[in-house]
Amino acid sequence: MANPIPIFVEIILPLALVWAVGFIARRFLRLDPRPFARAGLYLLTPTIIFVSLIESEITLVEGGRVVLLVCVLAMALWLIAWGQARLLRFSPEDTSAFLLTSIFINSVNYGFPAVLLALGAEGLEWATFFAIGHAFLSNTVGVYIAARGKGDSLKGTLLQVLRIPMLYAVVLALVLRLAGVSLTTPFVIGGVQVALLPAIYQAIKLLAQAAVPVFMLVLGMQLAGDGQKEKEGARLPIGAMVLAGVNRLLVSPLLAWGLVVLLGLEGVAGRATIMEAAMPSAVLTVILAIEFDARPRFVSAMVAGTTLASIVTLTLLLSLWGIGG
């Protein structure tokens, strides 16, 4: 069995300390999490995805199977979680929260350091491509699920999706890569070098570096609550939390394991993909839940709960591979 102490100290503890800062800021400074959540969704997420796409060394051919796996995995989890929600007669808002926490993965904030710890730089390269594909889904399909819970029309929900700038960041990054445009090379005007593109790209990278701590602060502030009672019927039963946790930490990696075999992802590529699929619920789901009022307290509790529970599940996964200890 792998030793859980290094996993806790190197991955969970740094995140928990930032959550604590957000918790304290909410309780004692009375900071409102909504502006931070909106900044994360509309400003920081597009920049971190843009930078990842620009700097990734994995080719489209090599990463295509990983992207396909991410899409099939998300669809399978959606069908499973939707069926469970129907059987349990959840309201539209409850269903949105349940789907968000069952489907969407903390592939960057938690996944990157976990994969790097277990599989090294090569594993991190594959994890990056997984995260790019997953980020596209979470910022499009995730927005659709979160907004749909409010009872919006299909047209209104699609318009909400089109408002998310991450979609345009992906398109722009792909166009620049395919066109061979360098964002780090100055261009010459009248014999003078002008480093305009490098300056713009450096600003984008600075914003991208702010994404992870802002996401963690938002989670911490949400865990602190607002000191007010939720409206009647807003709380999901504890069984819903357990079931969503099982979907995220057990069903997801098992499905990914089967898809890895089916798609022929071997060695480090396969293991990095399975590890990413085994990550807890995404911090981004908290931001989406706040933005679209999709039971944000339930979603925050699920992110924190699955993160803590993942200490055990990831240790078991690594022990099966003989990693760690």
Order of alpha helices (4+ residues) and beta strands (2+ residues): alpha-alpha-alpha-alpha-alpha-alpha-alpha-alpha-alpha-alpha-beta-beta-alpha-alpha-alpha-alpha-alpha-alpha
